Amino acid sequence: MKTIKYAVAAIALSTLSFGAFAAQSVSSAEAQNLNKMGVVSVQGATTLDGLEAELAQKADQAGAKAYSITSANTNGKMSGTAVIYK
């Protein structure tokens, strides 16, 4: 029984710590105090939530700590861009 409790606790802690390193969406005002490191873009999203999730994932992959979405377009499938920050 203790082993199961420890396993569940370890999984919960690893999930929380992984989330702590994910890039966070910031407003343009909050971004003024951050260092820009580039731009990411995605195409083919089907919803706004999906578009934001894909941009967040690309920001994470680039090693960004934060991102700010700068454009979204709905010509057929959705596309968008975000500035990423250190």
N, C-alpha and C positions, 0 to 999 in steps of 0.2 A: 504494500500500500504506500509506503514511503517513497519507493522508487517512482511510482506513478505521479505522486505529488511533485517530486523533484523534476520529473520530465516535463510536466505541465508548466511549472514555474520557469524552467529553462526556455521553453518554447515562447512563453509570454514575454520574458525579458528580451530574448533575441528579436522578437517582432517589434517591440518598443524601441530598441536601440537601432534597428534598421530604419525605422521611420524617422528617427532623430537626424539621420544624415540626408534625408530626401530634400531636394530643392523646394523652397517655399515660394508661393506666389506673393508678389509684393506690388503695391500701388506705385504709380509713377513718382509720387511724392516721397515714398519710402526709398525708392531706387536712387534718389539724388545723393544719398550717403554711401552708395555702394560702388565698387569698381567694375565697370563693364568688361566682360571677357569675350563677347561675341554675340551671334544671333543664331537661333535654330528655327527651322520651319518644318511643317508637315503638310501633307495633302491626303485627301481621301477619307477624312473623318466623316461620320454620319450624323453626329450630334455635337452640340457645343461642349457637353461634358467630355465626350470622347476626344474632341480637339484639344481641350485643356489637359486631359490625361496624357495624350501623346506628346504635347509640348513639354509637360513636366518630366516625362520619361526621358526625352532627348536632353533636357537640361541636366538631369541626373547623370546620364551617360557621359556628358561633357565635363562633369565634375563641378557643376555650378552649385552654389549655395542658395541662390534665389533666381527668379525669372519674372519678367513683366511682359504680358501679352500686348503686342503693339498693333496687330491686325488680325482680322478674321474675314473670310470671304465665303460666299455660298454659291459660287458658280457651279451648279451640279452638285458635286461633293464638296465638303468644307475643306478649307485650307487656312493656315494662319502662320504668324511668325511671333517670336518672343525674343527679347533681349535677355541674355543671361549674365549673371553677376557672380563675382568671387565672394 
